[in-house]
């Protein structure tokens, strides 16, 4: 396991913008933009990566406004801890989140990602820093 630097340093190294100072919502959007197509993560995993484990709900609030961002944010790739499409009500249509995920190769049944554990992308694992 890699040794982690403080979260602001880590973000500035691992995220495309390289910014050290940005709002929590902007940091959420930057992490979300890195999630590979066909993979999903959770509100809690993003919060934990940003060093605020108990802020999963804040990540959800950020995702609800993702469609207002100038640079596209693939908000469909962020689901709840059980793989449920809990944010689907924030999309233009009730089925758009599912359609976007299916277009990326994810299988959705009953508003839940099938094989959630297999397609789960953990930013703490994938964006680690070696020292």
C-alpha positions as CSV (number, residue, x, y, z in Angstrom):
1,X,0.0,0.0,0.0
2,X,1.3,3.4,-0.9
3,X,2.1,6.1,1.6
4,X,-0.4,9.0,1.2
5,X,0.5,12.6,1.3
6,X,-2.0,15.1,2.8
7,X,-5.1,15.3,0.7
8,X,-4.5,18.7,-0.9
9,X,-1.0,17.6,-2.1
10,X,-2.5,14.3,-3.3
11,X,-5.2,16.1,-5.4
12,X,-2.7,18.5,-6.9
13,X,-0.6,15.5,-8.1
14,X,-3.3,13.1,-9.2
15,X,-6.0,15.3,-10.7
16,X,-5.8,16.8,-14.2
17,X,-6.2,20.5,-13.1
18,X,-3.2,20.4,-10.7
19,X,-5.0,23.0,-8.6
20,X,-4.1,22.9,-4.9
21,X,-6.9,25.2,-3.7
22,X,-10.4,24.4,-5.0
23,X,-13.9,24.0,-3.4
24,X,-15.0,20.6,-2.2
25,X,-17.5,20.4,-5.1
26,X,-14.8,21.1,-7.6
27,X,-12.7,18.4,-6.1
28,X,-15.6,15.9,-6.3
29,X,-16.1,16.8,-10.0
30,X,-12.4,16.3,-10.7
31,X,-12.4,12.8,-9.1
32,X,-15.6,12.0,-11.0
33,X,-14.0,12.9,-14.3
34,X,-11.3,10.4,-13.7
35,X,-13.6,7.4,-13.2
36,X,-13.1,5.2,-16.3
37,X,-16.0,4.5,-18.6
38,X,-17.8,1.3,-17.7
39,X,-16.8,1.6,-14.0
40,X,-18.7,3.1,-11.1
41,X,-17.8,4.4,-7.6
42,X,-19.7,5.6,-4.6
43,X,-20.4,8.8,-2.9
44,X,-18.6,7.5,0.2
45,X,-15.6,6.3,-1.8
46,X,-15.1,9.8,-3.2
47,X,-15.6,11.4,0.2
48,X,-13.0,9.0,1.7
49,X,-10.5,9.8,-1.0
50,X,-11.0,13.5,-0.4
51,X,-10.2,13.0,3.3
52,X,-13.8,13.6,4.5
53,X,-15.2,10.0,5.1
54,X,-18.4,11.3,6.6
55,X,-19.2,13.6,3.7
56,X,-20.9,11.1,1.3
57,X,-24.0,13.2,1.4
58,X,-22.1,16.3,0.4
59,X,-20.7,14.4,-2.6
60,X,-24.3,13.6,-3.4
61,X,-25.2,17.3,-3.3
62,X,-22.3,18.0,-5.6
63,X,-23.5,15.3,-8.0
64,X,-27.0,16.8,-8.1
65,X,-25.5,20.0,-9.6
66,X,-23.0,18.3,-11.9
67,X,-25.1,18.9,-15.0
68,X,-24.5,22.7,-14.4
69,X,-20.8,22.4,-14.9
70,X,-19.0,23.9,-17.9
71,X,-16.7,20.8,-18.2
72,X,-18.7,17.6,-18.4
73,X,-19.0,15.5,-15.3
74,X,-19.9,11.8,-15.8
75,X,-22.3,11.8,-12.7
76,X,-23.9,8.6,-13.9
77,X,-20.7,6.8,-12.6
78,X,-21.4,7.7,-9.0
79,X,-23.9,5.4,-7.2
80,X,-24.8,4.6,-3.6
81,X,-22.9,2.0,-1.5
82,X,-25.1,-0.8,-2.7
83,X,-24.8,0.0,-6.4
84,X,-28.2,1.6,-6.6
85,X,-28.8,4.5,-9.0
86,X,-29.9,6.8,-6.2
87,X,-29.0,9.9,-8.1
88,X,-31.2,9.1,-11.2
89,X,-33.8,11.8,-10.2
90,X,-31.2,14.5,-10.9
91,X,-30.9,13.5,-14.6
92,X,-33.0,15.0,-17.4
93,X,-35.2,11.9,-17.6
94,X,-35.9,9.2,-15.1
95,X,-34.0,6.6,-17.1
96,X,-31.1,8.7,-18.4
97,X,-28.6,7.6,-15.7
98,X,-29.3,3.9,-16.5
99,X,-29.1,4.5,-20.2
100,X,-25.7,6.3,-19.9
101,X,-24.3,3.5,-17.8
102,X,-25.6,0.8,-20.2
103,X,-24.0,2.7,-23.1
104,X,-20.7,2.3,-21.2
105,X,-21.2,-1.4,-20.8
106,X,-22.6,-1.6,-17.3
107,X,-25.6,-3.9,-16.8
108,X,-28.5,-2.4,-14.7
109,X,-31.3,-4.4,-13.2
110,X,-34.0,-3.0,-10.9
111,X,-32.2,0.3,-10.7
112,X,-29.0,-1.4,-9.5
113,X,-25.6,-2.1,-11.0
114,X,-25.2,-5.8,-11.7
115,X,-21.8,-7.1,-10.6
116,X,-21.3,-4.0,-8.6
117,X,-18.2,-5.3,-6.8
118,X,-16.6,-6.2,-10.2
119,X,-17.1,-2.7,-11.8
120,X,-16.5,-0.7,-8.6
121,X,-13.7,1.8,-9.0
122,X,-12.1,2.8,-5.7
123,X,-10.2,6.2,-6.0
124,X,-8.1,5.4,-2.9
125,X,-6.8,2.2,-4.6
126,X,-6.6,3.6,-8.2
127,X,-5.1,7.0,-7.4
128,X,-2.5,6.1,-4.8
129,X,0.8,7.8,-4.5
130,X,4.1,5.9,-4.0
131,X,6.7,7.4,-1.8
